[in-house]
């Protein structure tokens, strides 16, 4: 019994950190959705619906990642789907660049979170996850540069 109580006490700070992160993510997700709200036309085309579905997928994946119920690569996949749907929906080069930069921003935020978790020795901050995030950030930077250089 004493061991169970001690284990519960050790986990209390983790629960508080997780709750704080979840609150920040929910606010961040709301900000992400607001930033894209003006990009959707009043009439919904299949492309618009795909973009909305991708945003919803990412928002759900973000909450699940912060709760520790999915792999980090699942969150990346959702962000990538959002990027691809946004690029497809964009009607200008600047719109495509904006879509790719938004993905880059999401990957930078994820990388910062993973590094913070690693510093705090919490789950989700392992070296393999830091390496994946570093790769994904660099990948997105390359995509921004390629789209910017494209005629």
C-alpha positions as CSV (number, residue, x, y, z in Angstrom):
1,X,0.0,0.0,0.0
2,X,2.8,2.4,0.9
3,X,4.4,1.8,-2.6
4,X,1.1,2.7,-4.3
5,X,0.8,5.9,-2.3
6,X,4.4,6.8,-3.1
7,X,3.9,6.1,-6.8
8,X,0.8,8.3,-6.8
9,X,2.7,11.1,-5.2
10,X,5.5,10.9,-7.7
11,X,3.0,11.0,-10.6
12,X,1.2,14.1,-9.3
13,X,3.7,16.6,-10.8
14,X,3.4,14.7,-14.1
15,X,-0.3,15.1,-14.1
16,X,-0.1,18.8,-13.4
17,X,2.4,19.3,-16.3
18,X,0.1,17.2,-18.6
19,X,-2.9,19.3,-17.6
20,X,-1.0,22.5,-18.3
21,X,0.2,21.3,-21.6
22,X,-3.3,20.2,-22.6
23,X,-4.6,23.6,-21.8
24,X,-1.9,25.3,-23.9
25,X,-2.6,22.9,-26.8
26,X,-6.3,23.6,-26.7
27,X,-5.7,27.3,-26.8
28,X,-3.1,26.8,-29.6
29,X,-5.5,24.6,-31.6
30,X,-8.2,27.3,-31.3
31,X,-5.7,29.9,-32.6
32,X,-4.7,27.6,-35.5
33,X,-8.3,27.2,-36.5
34,X,-9.0,30.9,-36.3
35,X,-5.9,31.7,-38.4
36,X,-7.3,29.5,-41.2
37,X,-10.9,30.5,-40.9
38,X,-10.6,33.2,-43.5
39,X,-9.1,30.7,-46.0
40,X,-12.4,28.7,-46.5
41,X,-14.9,30.0,-49.0
42,X,-18.6,30.3,-47.9
43,X,-19.6,27.4,-50.0
44,X,-17.8,24.1,-49.1
45,X,-16.1,22.3,-52.0
46,X,-14.6,18.8,-51.5
47,X,-11.2,20.5,-51.2
48,X,-12.5,22.8,-48.5
49,X,-14.1,19.8,-46.7
50,X,-10.8,17.9,-47.0
51,X,-9.0,20.9,-45.4
52,X,-11.5,21.1,-42.6
53,X,-11.2,17.4,-42.0
54,X,-7.4,17.6,-41.9
55,X,-7.6,20.4,-39.3
56,X,-9.9,18.4,-37.2
57,X,-7.7,15.4,-37.5
58,X,-4.7,17.4,-36.3
59,X,-6.6,19.0,-33.4
60,X,-7.7,15.5,-32.2
61,X,-4.2,14.1,-32.7
62,X,-2.6,17.0,-30.8
63,X,-4.8,16.3,-27.8
64,X,-4.1,12.6,-28.0
65,X,-0.3,13.2,-28.2
66,X,-0.4,15.4,-25.2
67,X,-2.4,12.8,-23.4
68,X,0.2,10.2,-24.3
69,X,-2.2,8.0,-26.2
70,X,-0.6,8.1,-29.7
71,X,2.8,8.0,-31.2
72,X,4.6,11.2,-32.2
73,X,4.6,10.0,-35.8
74,X,0.8,10.0,-35.7
75,X,0.8,13.7,-34.9
76,X,3.3,14.4,-37.6
77,X,1.1,12.5,-40.1
78,X,-1.9,14.6,-39.1
79,X,0.1,17.8,-39.5
80,X,1.4,16.6,-42.9
81,X,-2.1,15.9,-44.1
82,X,-3.2,19.4,-43.0
83,X,-0.3,20.9,-44.9
84,X,-1.0,18.9,-48.0
85,X,-4.8,19.8,-47.9
86,X,-3.9,23.4,-47.4
87,X,-1.4,23.4,-50.3
88,X,-4.1,21.8,-52.5
89,X,-6.7,24.4,-51.4
90,X,-4.3,27.3,-52.0
91,X,-4.9,29.4,-55.1
92,X,-1.6,31.3,-55.1
93,X,2.0,30.7,-54.5
94,X,1.8,32.8,-51.3
95,X,-1.0,30.6,-50.1
96,X,1.0,27.4,-50.7
97,X,4.0,29.0,-48.8
98,X,1.7,30.0,-46.0
99,X,0.4,26.4,-45.7
100,X,3.9,24.9,-45.6
101,X,5.1,27.5,-43.1
102,X,2.1,26.6,-40.9
103,X,3.3,23.0,-40.9
104,X,6.8,24.2,-40.1
105,X,5.5,26.2,-37.2
106,X,3.6,23.1,-35.9
107,X,6.8,21.1,-36.2
108,X,8.9,23.7,-34.4
109,X,6.3,23.8,-31.5
110,X,6.4,20.0,-31.3
111,X,10.2,20.1,-31.2
112,X,10.2,22.6,-28.5
113,X,7.7,20.6,-26.5
114,X,9.7,17.4,-26.9
115,X,12.9,19.1,-25.9
116,X,11.2,20.5,-22.8
117,X,9.8,17.1,-21.9
118,X,13.3,15.7,-22.3
119,X,14.8,18.3,-20.0
120,X,12.2,17.5,-17.4
121,X,12.9,13.8,-17.9
122,X,9.2,13.2,-18.8
123,X,7.8,10.7,-21.2
124,X,7.7,12.0,-24.8
125,X,11.1,13.7,-24.5
126,X,13.3,10.7,-25.5
127,X,16.2,11.2,-27.8
128,X,14.6,9.4,-30.7
129,X,11.6,11.8,-30.6
130,X,14.0,14.8,-30.5
131,X,15.8,13.4,-33.6
132,X,12.5,12.9,-35.4
133,X,11.4,16.4,-34.6
134,X,14.7,17.9,-35.7
135,X,14.3,16.0,-39.0
136,X,10.7,17.1,-39.5
137,X,11.7,20.8,-38.8
138,X,14.5,20.6,-41.4
139,X,12.2,18.8,-43.9
140,X,9.6,21.6,-43.6
141,X,12.3,24.3,-43.9
142,X,13.4,22.6,-47.2
143,X,9.8,22.5,-48.4
144,X,9.4,26.3,-47.7
145,X,12.6,27.0,-49.6
146,X,11.6,24.9,-52.5
147,X,8.2,26.4,-52.8
148,X,9.6,29.9,-52.5
149,X,12.1,29.2,-55.3
150,X,9.5,27.6,-57.5
151,X,8.4,29.8,-60.4
